[in-house]
Amino acid sequence: MTTDEMVRLMIERAPVWVAAQRDAFLPASNAVSEEDRVVLSAYLGSAVLQSARLAWVDEIPNPDFYAEIERAGLPRPLDFRLMTAITYVDTIVVSRSQFEGPGSWRPLLFHELVHVVQYRVLGLERFVADYVQGWAANGCFYEAIPLERMAYRLQARFDRAESRFSVEGEVVRELAAGAARASC
């Protein structure tokens, strides 16, 4: 299996896996707390804050299709077991083993809610394709994935306590600007 074949496999299989993970974690999830919704409402619309769900696990599992990639002799793309949190459409799964404590909660939650908005804007299939292609096109570095860079930029603005801004508006604007650059 070549790296290009691995990317195609991930783009093909990941949407089904993401949807299955969302469905698996949803029943044991909780709504975003009222306190968090009040603070985050300066940045996120009520539809996002009302629909987002939170589930806590000991460790975030890797996709089942990673076994096929590893059998082909390629390294594991991203080790989800080392992640603090991951978003499956509107369900944010947080790893107890990686969570750094209460002081990191709101920045982490804000970051993951940016991903909820990205899923809403792009849809599941395109989010996954953009995420995987962004990872592959940027040296297979998590930190270089454009959707992650966007989430971290917006999180930095939140961390600096910038005045109110619309995450949805910023996501749409950045995605449109990226599409315009890609078509030139």
Backbone as a printed PyTorch tensor [residue, N CA C, xyz], in Angstrom:
tensor([[[  0.8500,  -1.1810,   0.0000],
         [  0.0000,   0.0000,   0.0000],
         [  0.8950,   1.2440,   0.0000]],

        [[  0.6420,   2.1310,  -0.9180],
         [  1.3750,   3.3840,  -0.9840],
         [  0.7070,   4.4110,  -0.0620]],

        [[  1.3710,   5.5080,   0.1530],
         [  0.7830,   6.5740,   0.9590],
         [ -0.4890,   7.1050,   0.2970]],

        [[ -0.4720,   7.2530,  -1.0380],
         [ -1.6790,   7.7010,  -1.7420],
         [ -2.8330,   6.7190,  -1.5520]],

        [[ -2.5300,   5.4310,  -1.5940],
         [ -3.5670,   4.4180,  -1.3640],
         [ -4.0840,   4.4890,   0.0700]],

        [[ -3.1880,   4.7620,   1.0210],
         [ -3.6070,   4.8980,   2.4180],
         [ -4.5560,   6.0900,   2.5610]],

        [[ -4.2260,   7.1970,   1.9240],
         [ -5.0750,   8.3860,   1.9900],
         [ -6.4450,   8.0720,   1.3920]],

        [[ -6.4770,   7.3990,   0.2440],
         [ -7.7550,   7.0320,  -0.3640],
         [ -8.5570,   6.1110,   0.5600]],

        [[ -7.8810,   5.1560,   1.1900],
         [ -8.5480,   4.2420,   2.1190],
         [ -9.1510,   5.0220,   3.2830]],

        [[ -8.3850,   5.9540,   3.8200],
         [ -8.8730,   6.7400,   4.9560],
         [-10.0730,   7.6030,   4.5520]],

        [[-10.0030,   8.2340,   3.3920],
         [-11.1150,   9.0700,   2.9380],
         [-12.3560,   8.2220,   2.6800]],

        [[-12.1470,   7.0000,   2.2040],
         [-13.2680,   6.0950,   1.9290],
         [-13.8840,   5.5590,   3.2200]],

        [[-13.0550,   5.1500,   4.1640],
         [-13.5540,   4.4590,   5.3540],
         [-13.8850,   5.3750,   6.5290]],

        [[-13.1950,   6.4850,   6.6400],
         [-13.3510,   7.3350,   7.8230],
         [-14.7600,   7.8960,   8.0160]],

        [[-15.4700,   8.3200,   6.9680],
         [-16.8250,   8.8450,   7.2340],
         [-17.7460,   7.8300,   7.9180]],

        [[-17.6900,   6.5900,   7.4850],
         [-18.5290,   5.5490,   8.1050],
         [-18.0870,   5.3310,   9.5460]],

        [[-16.7760,   5.3100,   9.7600],
         [-16.2420,   5.1300,  11.1100],
         [-16.6280,   6.2950,  12.0090]],

        [[-16.4860,   7.5370,  11.5140],
         [-16.8440,   8.7180,  12.3080],
         [-18.3200,   8.6550,  12.6950]],

        [[-19.1820,   8.3560,  11.7440],
         [-20.6170,   8.2650,  12.0300],
         [-20.9020,   7.1740,  13.0620]],

        [[-20.2070,   6.0490,  12.9530],
         [-20.3970,   4.9580,  13.9140],
         [-19.9140,   5.3620,  15.3080]],

        [[-18.8020,   6.0970,  15.3730],
         [-18.3000,   6.5640,  16.6680],
         [-19.2850,   7.5460,  17.3030]],

        [[-19.8050,   8.4480,  16.4900],
         [-20.8000,   9.3940,  16.9910],
         [-21.9850,   8.6320,  17.5760]],

        [[-22.4870,   7.6760,  16.8140],
         [-23.6450,   6.9070,  17.2670],
         [-23.3330,   6.0900,  18.5210]],

        [[-22.1040,   5.5900,  18.6390],
         [-21.7220,   4.7860,  19.8030],
         [-21.6010,   5.6360,  21.0690]],

        [[-21.0640,   6.8450,  20.9440],
         [-20.8330,   7.6880,  22.1200],
         [-22.0420,   8.5440,  22.4850]],

        [[-22.9230,   8.7800,  21.5540],
         [-24.0650,   9.6650,  21.7850],
         [-24.9430,   9.2520,  22.9730]],

        [[-25.3030,   7.9700,  23.1230],
         [-26.2040,   7.6090,  24.2280],
         [-25.6460,   7.9270,  25.6210]],

        [[-24.3360,   7.9010,  25.7830],
         [-23.7390,   8.1690,  27.0940],
         [-23.2360,   9.6110,  27.2160]],

        [[-23.6040,  10.4520,  26.2620],
         [-23.1180,  11.8220,  26.2630],
         [-24.0510,  12.7480,  27.0360]],

        [[-23.5260,  13.9340,  27.3180],
         [-24.2950,  14.9680,  28.0090],
         [-24.2460,  16.2550,  27.2010]],

        [[-25.2010,  17.1170,  27.4600],
         [-25.2110,  18.4340,  26.8180],
         [-24.0880,  19.2920,  27.3950]],

        [[-23.7040,  20.3140,  26.6500],
         [-22.7690,  21.3140,  27.1580],
         [-23.4570,  21.9810,  28.3500]],

        [[-22.7170,  22.1820,  29.4340],
         [-23.3160,  22.7530,  30.6430],
         [-23.8510,  24.1620,  30.3780]],

        [[-24.8190,  24.5460,  31.1610],
         [-25.3990,  25.8840,  31.0400],
         [-24.3130,  26.9460,  31.2620]],

        [[-23.4550,  26.7390,  32.2280],
         [-22.3710,  27.6980,  32.5040],
         [-21.4620,  27.8610,  31.2780]],

        [[-21.0820,  26.7510,  30.6600],
         [-20.2440,  26.8210,  29.4590],
         [-21.0040,  27.4660,  28.2980]],

        [[-22.2770,  27.1380,  28.1520],
         [-23.0700,  27.7330,  27.0690],
         [-23.1430,  29.2510,  27.2140]],

        [[-23.2960,  29.7370,  28.4260],
         [-23.3750,  31.1810,  28.6510],
         [-22.0800,  31.8550,  28.2180]],

        [[-20.9480,  31.3030,  28.6320],
         [-19.6480,  31.8890,  28.2840],
         [-19.3960,  31.8050,  26.7800]],

        [[-19.6900,  30.6660,  26.1910],
         [-19.3680,  30.4360,  24.7870],
         [-20.3770,  31.0630,  23.8220]],

        [[-21.5110,  31.5060,  24.3290],
         [-22.5320,  32.0880,  23.4470],
         [-22.0730,  33.3990,  22.8050]],

        [[-21.0090,  33.9910,  23.3140],
         [-20.4520,  35.1930,  22.6820],
         [-19.7390,  34.8510,  21.3810]],

        [[-19.5200,  33.5640,  21.1360],
         [-18.7470,  33.1280,  19.9770],
         [-19.4820,  32.1140,  19.1020]],

        [[-20.3790,  31.3810,  19.7030],
         [-21.0550,  30.2830,  19.0050],
         [-22.5630,  30.4490,  19.0920]],

        [[-23.2380,  30.0940,  18.0150],
         [-24.6830,  30.1890,  17.9800],
         [-25.3480,  29.1540,  18.8740]],

        [[-26.5830,  29.4350,  19.2470],
         [-27.3020,  28.5340,  20.1470],
         [-27.5270,  27.1630,  19.5220]],

        [[-27.6740,  27.0900,  18.1910],
         [-27.8860,  25.7840,  17.5450],
         [-26.6880,  24.8700,  17.7750]],

        [[-25.4940,  25.4090,  17.6750],
         [-24.2860,  24.6050,  17.9090],
         [-24.2000,  24.2160,  19.3800]],

        [[-24.4010,  25.1820,  20.2590],
         [-24.2840,  24.9110,  21.6950],
         [-25.3600,  23.9550,  22.1990]],

        [[-26.5360,  23.9940,  21.5940],
         [-27.6060,  23.0870,  22.0070],
         [-27.4110,  21.6800,  21.4390]],

        [[-26.8350,  21.5790,  20.2410],
         [-26.7050,  20.2610,  19.6130],
         [-25.4470,  19.5110,  20.0550]],

        [[-24.4170,  20.2170,  20.4590],
         [-23.1580,  19.5610,  20.8300],
         [-23.3410,  18.6980,  22.0720]],

        [[-22.6910,  17.5620,  22.0470],
         [-22.7620,  16.5960,  23.1440],
         [-21.3480,  16.2740,  23.5970]],

        [[-21.1980,  15.8790,  24.8630],
         [-19.8980,  15.5600,  25.4450],
         [-19.9190,  14.1610,  26.0420]],

        [[-18.9010,  13.3840,  25.7120],
         [-18.7600,  12.0470,  26.2870],
         [-17.3200,  11.9060,  26.7840]],

        [[-17.1590,  11.3000,  27.9230],
         [-15.8360,  11.0740,  28.5070],
         [-15.5020,   9.5940,  28.4200]],

        [[-14.2610,   9.2960,  28.0410],
         [-13.7890,   7.9190,  27.9400],
         [-12.4080,   7.8430,  28.5860]],

        [[-11.9820,   6.6360,  28.9090],
         [-10.6360,   6.4720,  29.4500],
         [ -9.5870,   6.7660,  28.3900]],

        [[ -9.8590,   6.3180,  27.1610],
         [ -8.9250,   6.5020,  26.0530],
         [ -9.7140,   6.5140,  24.7480]],

        [[ -9.3370,   7.4060,  23.8450],
         [-10.0150,   7.4800,  22.5470],
         [ -9.4850,   6.3470,  21.6680]],

        [[-10.3640,   5.5190,  21.1230],
         [ -9.9050,   4.3930,  20.3030],
         [ -9.4700,   4.8170,  18.9040]],

        [[ -8.5220,   4.0820,  18.3660],
         [ -8.1070,   4.2760,  16.9740],
         [ -9.1270,   3.6250,  16.0430]],

        [[ -9.1920,   4.0860,  14.8050],
         [-10.1050,   3.4610,  13.8420],
         [ -9.7510,   1.9970,  13.5940]],

        [[-10.7460,   1.1950,  13.3760],
         [-10.5190,  -0.2270,  13.1070],
         [ -9.7500,  -0.4460,  11.8110]],

        [[ -9.8700,   0.4650,  10.8510],
         [ -9.1640,   0.2760,   9.5820],
         [ -7.6630,   0.5590,   9.6920]],

        [[ -7.1990,   1.0380,  10.8280],
         [ -5.7550,   1.2210,  11.0280],
         [ -5.0180,  -0.1150,  10.9270]],

        [[ -5.6660,  -1.2050,  11.3220],
         [ -5.0280,  -2.5260,  11.2580],
         [ -4.6060,  -2.8430,   9.8270]],

        [[ -5.4430,  -2.4970,   8.8690],
         [ -5.1240,  -2.7330,   7.4610],
         [ -3.9220,  -1.8960,   7.0210]],

        [[ -3.8550,  -0.6920,   7.4840],
         [ -2.7350,   0.1970,   7.1570],
         [ -1.4390,  -0.3460,   7.7590]],

        [[ -1.5040,  -0.7710,   9.0080],
         [ -0.3160,  -1.3040,   9.6730],
         [  0.1360,  -2.6330,   9.0570]],

        [[ -0.8260,  -3.4760,   8.6540],
         [ -0.4700,  -4.7370,   7.9910],
         [  0.2650,  -4.4770,   6.6830]],

        [[ -0.0290,  -3.3440,   6.0450],
         [  0.6370,  -2.9930,   4.7900],
         [  2.0270,  -2.4070,   5.0300]],

        [[  2.4120,  -2.3070,   6.3160],
         [  3.7520,  -1.8210,   6.6350],
         [  3.8730,  -0.3200,   6.7740]],

        [[  2.7450,   0.3720,   6.7630],
         [  2.7760,   1.8240,   6.9240],
         [  2.5440,   2.1840,   8.3870]],

        [[  3.1030,   3.3100,   8.8240],
         [  2.8910,   3.7050,  10.2220],
         [  1.4610,   4.1730,  10.4500]],

        [[  1.0410,   4.0900,  11.7010],
         [ -0.2830,   4.5580,  12.0950],
         [ -0.3600,   6.0540,  11.8020]],

        [[ -1.3770,   6.5040,  11.0730],
         [ -1.4580,   7.9210,  10.6760],
         [ -1.4770,   8.8920,  11.8610]],

        [[ -2.4680,   8.8310,  12.6980],
         [ -2.5930,   9.6550,  13.8960],
         [ -3.0070,   8.7170,  15.0210]],

        [[ -2.3010,   8.7470,  16.1310],
         [ -2.6590,   7.8640,  17.2390],
         [ -3.6980,   8.5580,  18.1110]],

        [[ -4.9440,   8.2030,  17.9200],
         [ -6.0410,   8.8390,  18.6440],
         [ -5.9590,   8.5760,  20.1410]],

        [[ -5.2920,   7.4910,  20.5280],
         [ -5.1710,   7.1700,  21.9580],
         [ -4.3920,   8.2410,  22.7170]],

        [[ -3.6220,   9.0460,  21.9840],
         [ -2.8310,  10.1120,  22.6090],
         [ -3.5230,  11.4730,  22.5680]],

        [[ -4.6970,  11.5340,  21.9710],
         [ -5.4350,  12.7910,  21.8550],
         [ -6.2190,  13.0800,  23.1340]],

        [[ -6.3490,  14.3560,  23.4110],
         [ -7.1530,  14.7800,  24.5580],
         [ -8.6320,  14.7130,  24.2200]],

        [[ -8.9600,  15.0830,  22.9850],
         [-10.3700,  15.0760,  22.5690],
         [-10.4500,  14.9210,  21.0600]],

        [[-11.6060,  14.4910,  20.6250],
         [-11.8960,  14.3650,  19.1950],
         [-13.3840,  14.6370,  19.0180]],

        [[-13.7250,  15.2050,  17.8840],
         [-15.1270,  15.5000,  17.5940],
         [-15.6170,  14.6090,  16.4700]],

        [[-16.7210,  13.9510,  16.7390],
         [-17.4070,  13.1420,  15.7400],
         [-18.7150,  13.8580,  15.4150]],

        [[-18.7050,  14.6880,  14.4220],
         [-19.8400,  15.4770,  13.9350],
         [-20.2700,  16.4990,  14.9980]],

        [[-21.1050,  16.1020,  15.9390],
         [-21.5560,  17.0000,  17.0020],
         [-21.2890,  16.4280,  18.3860]],

        [[-20.5760,  15.3140,  18.4290],
         [-20.2920,  14.6330,  19.6900],
         [-18.7990,  14.7120,  19.9750]],

        [[-18.4670,  15.3830,  21.0600],
         [-17.0800,  15.5860,  21.4680],
         [-16.7340,  14.5240,  22.4940]],

        [[-15.6890,  13.7590,  22.2060],
         [-15.2450,  12.7040,  23.1010],
         [-13.9310,  13.1610,  23.7360]],

        [[-13.9000,  13.1460,  25.0660],
         [-12.7370,  13.6230,  25.8120],
         [-12.1070,  12.4410,  26.5410]],

        [[-10.7850,  12.3560,  26.4440],
         [-10.0340,  11.2770,  27.0830],
         [ -9.6400,  11.6780,  28.5030]],

        [[-10.0980,  10.9060,  29.4750],
         [ -9.7110,  11.1610,  30.8670],
         [ -8.2010,  11.0380,  31.0490]],

        [[ -7.5870,  10.0910,  30.3400],
         [ -6.1460,   9.8470,  30.5200],
         [ -5.2840,  10.9760,  29.9560]],

        [[ -5.8130,  11.7670,  29.0230],
         [ -5.0390,  12.8460,  28.4070],
         [ -5.4710,  14.2460,  28.8800]],

        [[ -6.5880,  14.3340,  29.5540],
         [ -7.1250,  15.6280,  29.9790],
         [ -6.1980,  16.2610,  31.0070]],

        [[ -5.8910,  17.5330,  30.7880],
         [ -4.9110,  18.2310,  31.6270],
         [ -5.5060,  18.8930,  32.8560]],

        [[ -6.7890,  18.8950,  33.0050],
         [ -7.3890,  19.4580,  34.2000],
         [ -8.3330,  20.6060,  33.9250]],

        [[ -9.0410,  21.0540,  34.9580],
         [-10.0880,  22.0620,  34.8080],
         [ -9.6300,  23.3570,  34.1310]],

        [[ -8.4040,  23.7810,  34.3300],
         [ -7.9220,  25.0200,  33.7260],
         [ -7.8680,  24.9710,  32.2110]],

        [[ -7.8040,  23.7880,  31.6640],
         [ -7.7310,  23.6420,  30.2060],
         [ -9.0950,  23.3550,  29.5770]],

        [[-10.1480,  23.2800,  30.3980],
         [-11.4400,  22.8280,  29.9010],
         [-12.0390,  23.7280,  28.8230]],

        [[-12.2350,  25.0150,  29.1250],
         [-12.9340,  25.8660,  28.1500],
         [-12.1510,  26.0230,  26.8460]],

        [[-10.8360,  26.2360,  26.8740],
         [-10.1250,  26.2840,  25.5890],
         [-10.2920,  24.9910,  24.7820]],

        [[-10.2240,  23.8520,  25.4580],
         [-10.4110,  22.5680,  24.7820],
         [-11.8210,  22.4640,  24.2090]],

        [[-12.8140,  22.7950,  25.0110],
         [-14.1990,  22.7260,  24.5610],
         [-14.4150,  23.6750,  23.3830]],

        [[-13.8920,  24.8910,  23.4680],
         [-14.0250,  25.8530,  22.3800],
         [-13.4240,  25.2780,  21.1000]],

        [[-12.2120,  24.7380,  21.1920],
         [-11.5290,  24.1660,  20.0290],
         [-12.3930,  23.0760,  19.3810]],

        [[-12.9120,  22.1810,  20.1900],
         [-13.7220,  21.0850,  19.6510],
         [-15.0430,  21.6030,  19.0750]],

        [[-15.5860,  22.6560,  19.6520],
         [-16.8080,  23.2410,  19.0930],
         [-16.5460,  23.9020,  17.7430]],

        [[-15.3270,  24.3910,  17.5240],
         [-14.9720,  24.8780,  16.1870],
         [-15.1020,  23.7290,  15.1970]],

        [[-14.6670,  22.5290,  15.5930],
         [-14.8110,  21.3690,  14.7070],
         [-16.2820,  21.0310,  14.4700]],

        [[-17.1300,  21.1870,  15.4830],
         [-18.5660,  20.9670,  15.2860],
         [-19.0650,  21.9100,  14.1910]],

        [[-18.6410,  23.1600,  14.2520],
         [-19.0460,  24.1380,  13.2270],
         [-18.5000,  23.7270,  11.8610]],

        [[-17.2490,  23.2940,  11.8110],
         [-16.6680,  22.8550,  10.5340],
         [-17.4720,  21.7000,   9.9420]],

        [[-17.8500,  20.7460,  10.7600],
         [-18.6890,  19.6320,  10.2780],
         [-20.0170,  20.1640,   9.7450]],

        [[-20.6150,  21.1140,  10.4560],
         [-21.9090,  21.6680,  10.0300],
         [-21.7850,  22.3630,   8.6730]],

        [[-20.6950,  23.0880,   8.4810],
         [-20.4930,  23.8360,   7.2430],
         [-20.1070,  22.9070,   6.0930]],

        [[-19.1980,  21.9830,   6.3460],
         [-18.6660,  21.1300,   5.2850],
         [-19.4640,  19.8480,   5.0630]],

        [[-20.1020,  19.3500,   6.0920],
         [-20.7110,  18.0280,   6.0290],
         [-19.6600,  16.9720,   6.3660]],

        [[-20.1200,  15.8120,   6.7460],
         [-19.2310,  14.7370,   7.1930],
         [-18.2180,  14.3220,   6.1260]],

        [[-18.6910,  14.0260,   4.9360],
         [-17.7930,  13.5150,   3.8740],
         [-16.6940,  14.5150,   3.5330]],

        [[-17.0780,  15.7770,   3.3450],
         [-16.0680,  16.7740,   2.9640],
         [-15.1460,  17.0930,   4.1250]],

        [[-15.6800,  17.1430,   5.3460],
         [-14.8150,  17.3870,   6.5110],
         [-13.7130,  16.3300,   6.5500]],

        [[-14.1060,  15.0650,   6.4520],
         [-13.1260,  13.9780,   6.5060],
         [-12.1300,  14.0880,   5.3510]],

        [[-12.6170,  14.2990,   4.1530],
         [-11.7150,  14.4030,   2.9920],
         [-10.7430,  15.5720,   3.1690]],

        [[-11.2450,  16.7340,   3.5710],
         [-10.3710,  17.8960,   3.7740],
         [ -9.3660,  17.6370,   4.8850]],

        [[ -9.8000,  16.9860,   5.9600],
         [ -8.9210,  16.7060,   7.0970],
         [ -7.7920,  15.7620,   6.6690]],

        [[ -8.1560,  14.6660,   6.0470],
         [ -7.1520,  13.6650,   5.6370],
         [ -6.2310,  14.2360,   4.5570]],

        [[ -6.7970,  14.8860,   3.5650],
         [ -5.9630,  15.4710,   2.5020],
         [ -5.0680,  16.5740,   3.0610]],

        [[ -5.5810,  17.3500,   4.0030],
         [ -4.7720,  18.3860,   4.6390],
         [ -3.6190,  17.8060,   5.4220]],

        [[ -3.8730,  16.6830,   6.0720],
         [ -2.8240,  15.9790,   6.8170],
         [ -1.7590,  15.4760,   5.8430]],

        [[ -2.1770,  14.7980,   4.7930],
         [ -1.2310,  14.2150,   3.8330],
         [ -0.4540,  15.2910,   3.0780]],

        [[ -1.1220,  16.3790,   2.7090],
         [ -0.4790,  17.4400,   1.9190],
         [  0.4950,  18.2780,   2.7420]],

        [[  0.4490,  18.1370,   4.0510],
         [  1.2890,  18.9480,   4.9280],
         [  2.2420,  18.0970,   5.7420]],

        [[  2.8190,  17.1080,   5.0750],
         [  3.8580,  16.2980,   5.6960],
         [  3.3890,  15.3360,   6.7560]],

        [[  2.0980,  15.0430,   6.7840],
         [  1.5270,  14.1070,   7.7560],
         [  1.7170,  14.5980,   9.1930]],

        [[  1.6590,  15.9190,   9.3770],
         [  1.7780,  16.5140,  10.7000],
         [  0.4230,  17.0240,  11.1510]],

        [[  0.0020,  16.5600,  12.2950],
         [ -1.2770,  16.9890,  12.8760],
         [ -1.3600,  18.5060,  12.9490]],

        [[ -0.2980,  19.1340,  13.4270],
         [ -0.2860,  20.5780,  13.6350],
         [ -0.4350,  21.3660,  12.3350]],

        [[ -0.1840,  20.7280,  11.1980],
         [ -0.2390,  21.4200,   9.9100],
         [ -1.5550,  21.2090,   9.1650]],

        [[ -2.4600,  20.4260,   9.7110],
         [ -3.7450,  20.1890,   9.0570],
         [ -4.5130,  21.5140,   9.0320]],

        [[ -4.9050,  21.9900,   7.8590],
         [ -5.5780,  23.2930,   7.7890],
         [ -6.8000,  23.4330,   8.6990]],

        [[ -7.6290,  22.4110,   8.8250],
         [ -8.7920,  22.5090,   9.7090],
         [ -8.3670,  22.6360,  11.1690]],

        [[ -7.2630,  22.0070,  11.5370],
         [ -6.7340,  22.1530,  12.9040],
         [ -6.1290,  23.5440,  13.1000]],

        [[ -5.3840,  24.0090,  12.1080],
         [ -4.7930,  25.3480,  12.2230],
         [ -5.8920,  26.3960,  12.4080]],

        [[ -6.9870,  26.2470,  11.6580],
         [ -8.1110,  27.1640,  11.8120],
         [ -8.6570,  27.0950,  13.2320]],

        [[ -8.8760,  25.8980,  13.7460],
         [ -9.4190,  25.7410,  15.1030],
         [ -8.4720,  26.3400,  16.1350]],

        [[ -7.1780,  26.1390,  15.9750],
         [ -6.2140,  26.7110,  16.9170],
         [ -6.1480,  28.2340,  16.8130]],

        [[ -6.2670,  28.7860,  15.5940],
         [ -6.2850,  30.2580,  15.4530],
         [ -7.4940,  30.8520,  16.1780]],

        [[ -8.6500,  30.2450,  15.9750],
         [ -9.8500,  30.7480,  16.6280],
         [ -9.7750,  30.5380,  18.1350]],

        [[ -9.2150,  29.4170,  18.5630],
         [ -9.0370,  29.1680,  19.9890],
         [ -8.1020,  30.2180,  20.6020]],

        [[ -7.0570,  30.5970,  19.8870],
         [ -6.1290,  31.6170,  20.3950],
         [ -6.8610,  32.9500,  20.6030]],

        [[ -7.7440,  33.2830,  19.7010],
         [ -8.5410,  34.5100,  19.8630],
         [ -9.4320,  34.4030,  21.1000]],

        [[-10.0290,  33.2320,  21.2950],
         [-10.8540,  32.9930,  22.4800],
         [ -9.9910,  33.0760,  23.7380]],

        [[ -8.8160,  32.4510,  23.7070],
         [ -7.9190,  32.4530,  24.8690],
         [ -7.4870,  33.8680,  25.2470]],

        [[ -7.3310,  34.7340,  24.2400],
         [ -6.9380,  36.1360,  24.4970],
         [ -8.1360,  36.9710,  24.9350]],

        [[ -9.2740,  36.3410,  25.0430],
         [-10.5080,  37.0190,  25.4370],
         [-10.8320,  38.1700,  24.4930]],

        [[-10.6120,  37.9200,  23.2070],
         [-10.9880,  38.9240,  22.2040],
         [-12.4730,  39.1920,  22.3050]],

        [[-12.8350,  40.3660,  21.8890],
         [-14.2550,  40.6910,  21.9170],
         [-15.0230,  39.6860,  21.0610]],

        [[-16.2860,  39.6710,  21.2810],
         [-17.1880,  38.7340,  20.6170],
         [-16.8970,  38.6010,  19.1160]],

        [[-16.8870,  37.3780,  18.6250],
         [-16.8100,  37.1140,  17.1950],
         [-17.5910,  35.8460,  16.9150]],

        [[-18.0050,  35.7030,  15.6870],
         [-18.8040,  34.5460,  15.2950],
         [-17.8930,  33.4500,  14.7570]],

        [[-17.8340,  32.3360,  15.4560],
         [-17.0560,  31.1970,  14.9660],
         [-17.6060,  30.7510,  13.6210]],

        [[-18.9260,  30.6560,  13.5120],
         [-19.5220,  30.2350,  12.2450],
         [-19.1060,  31.1660,  11.1130]],

        [[-19.1700,  32.4700,  11.3550],
         [-18.7760,  33.4390,  10.3410],
         [-17.3130,  33.3060,   9.9570]],

        [[-16.4540,  33.1010,  10.9390],
         [-15.0240,  32.9630,  10.6720],
         [-14.7210,  31.6730,   9.9120]],

        [[-15.3900,  30.5800,  10.2790],
         [-15.1760,  29.3020,   9.5830],
         [-15.5990,  29.4360,   8.1210]],

        [[-16.7650,  29.9940,   7.8920],
         [-17.2470,  30.1640,   6.5110],
         [-16.2810,  31.0540,   5.7340]],

        [[-15.8460,  32.1550,   6.3430],
         [-14.9370,  33.0870,   5.6720],
         [-13.6080,  32.4080,   5.3380]],

        [[-13.0260,  31.6940,   6.3080],
         [-11.7360,  31.0380,   6.0670],
         [-11.8460,  29.9260,   5.0320]],

        [[-12.9240,  29.1650,   5.0890],
         [-13.1050,  28.0990,   4.0970],
         [-13.2790,  28.6850,   2.6970]],

        [[-14.0310,  29.7580,   2.5860],
         [-14.2230,  30.4020,   1.2780],
         [-12.8940,  30.9700,   0.7700]],

        [[-12.1140,  31.5740,   1.6440],
         [-10.8260,  32.1240,   1.2480],
         [ -9.8870,  31.0070,   0.8010]],

        [[ -9.9210,  29.8800,   1.5070],
         [ -9.0910,  28.7370,   1.1190],
         [ -9.5120,  28.1620,  -0.2110]],

        [[-10.8080,  28.0930,  -0.4580],
         [-11.3020,  27.5830,  -1.7430],
         [-10.9120,  28.5200,  -2.8670]],

        [[-10.9620,  29.8210,  -2.5910],
         [-10.5820,  30.7930,  -3.6250],
         [ -9.0880,  30.6610,  -3.9560]],

        [[ -8.2640,  30.4750,  -2.9190],
         [ -6.8210,  30.2930,  -3.1480],
         [ -6.5540,  29.0150,  -3.9340]],

        [[ -7.2910,  27.9390,  -3.5990],
         [ -7.0760,  26.6430,  -4.2460],
         [ -7.4660,  26.6820,  -5.7230]],

        [[ -8.3910,  27.5560,  -6.0960],
         [ -8.8420,  27.5920,  -7.4880],
         [ -8.0060,  28.5070,  -8.3680]],

        [[ -7.0850,  29.2430,  -7.7860],
         [ -6.2470,  30.1650,  -8.5840],
         [ -5.1720,  29.4250,  -9.3430]]])
